[in-house]
Amino acid sequence: MSGSDQLSAVFSALADPTRRAILAELADRDATVTELTAPLPISMPAVSRHLKALERAGLISRTRSGKLRMSRIEAAPLREAAEWIERYRRFWDTSLTRLDAHLAAVQAAGRPTDRTAHGPALPDSESPGKSHDKEN
């Protein structure tokens, strides 16, 4: 599987909350399907299907020892996804820092920064807080 296909498979697998819960359990220890099913409100076959999806994405590996089939988290695909996300976090941090600086400069220059300052002026009778009742 190519790098971008692998990344897509990882994000697809991580999109499911049950799979994220399974990975959280596996982050603490290796576990069997039975152990992983215990805290979840789903059947053992459903957990097995989730494990297969996680294995296809490379997020877990499974080994057999006698009758036990253990699942283990694999860190490399998660690290690659985190690195991909980090590039965009840096981009947004830089963009938001520039936006903060621009807004500070606008405010320092005394120019309005909200939309209400640019909207049409309302007649006194239509201004917020003014009563529409005529006094007689």
QUINORMO-V885034 format. One record per residue. N is the residue number from 1. RES is the residue in one letter. PHI is phi in whole degrees, -180 to 180 (none if undefined). Layout:
BEGIN
((N | RES | PHI) (N | RES | PHI))
END
This chain:
BEGIN
((1 | M | none) (2 | S | -70) (3 | G | -57) (4 | S | -72) (5 | D | -65) (6 | Q | -63) (7 | L | -63) (8 | S | -62) (9 | A | -63) (10 | V | -64) (11 | F | -64) (12 | S | -63) (13 | A | -66) (14 | L | -73) (15 | A | -68) (16 | D | -93) (17 | P | -64) (18 | T | -67) (19 | R | -66) (20 | R | -65) (21 | A | -65) (22 | I | -64) (23 | L | -62) (24 | A | -62) (25 | E | -65) (26 | L | -72) (27 | A | -67) (28 | D | -86) (29 | R | -168) (30 | D | -70) (31 | A | -152) (32 | T | -90) (33 | V | -60) (34 | T | -60) (35 | E | -65) (36 | L | -74) (37 | T | -75) (38 | A | -50) (39 | P | -83) (40 | L | -102) (41 | P | -87) (42 | I | -131) (43 | S | -77) (44 | M | -62) (45 | P | -61) (46 | A | -66) (47 | V | -62) (48 | S | -60) (49 | R | -65) (50 | H | -65) (51 | L | -63) (52 | K | -63) (53 | A | -65) (54 | L | -65) (55 | E | -68) (56 | R | -60) (57 | A | -80) (58 | G | 81) (59 | L | -81) (60 | I | -137) (61 | S | -124) (62 | R | -129) (63 | T | -127) (64 | R | -113) (65 | S | -133) (66 | G | 66) (67 | K | -86) (68 | L | -86) (69 | R | -117) (70 | M | -94) (71 | S | -110) (72 | R | -135) (73 | I | -73) (74 | E | -113) (75 | A | -77) (76 | A | -56) (77 | P | -64) (78 | L | -67) (79 | R | -65) (80 | E | -63) (81 | A | -66) (82 | A | -64) (83 | E | -66) (84 | W | -63) (85 | I | -64) (86 | E | -59) (87 | R | -58) (88 | Y | -77) (89 | R | -63) (90 | R | -63) (91 | F | -59) (92 | W | -68) (93 | D | -60) (94 | T | -65) (95 | S | -63) (96 | L | -70) (97 | T | -64) (98 | R | -64) (99 | L | -64) (100 | D | -58) (101 | A | -64) (102 | H | -63) (103 | L | -63) (104 | A | -63) (105 | A | -66) (106 | V | -64) (107 | Q | -65) (108 | A | -64) (109 | A | -80) (110 | G | 79) (111 | R | -86) (112 | P | -68) (113 | T | -119) (114 | D | -107) (115 | R | -69) (116 | T | -64) (117 | A | -72) (118 | H | -101) (119 | G | -76) (120 | P | -69) (121 | A | -74) (122 | L | -94) (123 | P | -61) (124 | D | -52) (125 | S | -69) (126 | E | -108) (127 | S | -68) (128 | P | -59) (129 | G | 89) (130 | K | -90) (131 | S | -78) (132 | H | -92) (133 | D | -77) (134 | K | -85) (135 | E | -87) (136 | N | -119))
END
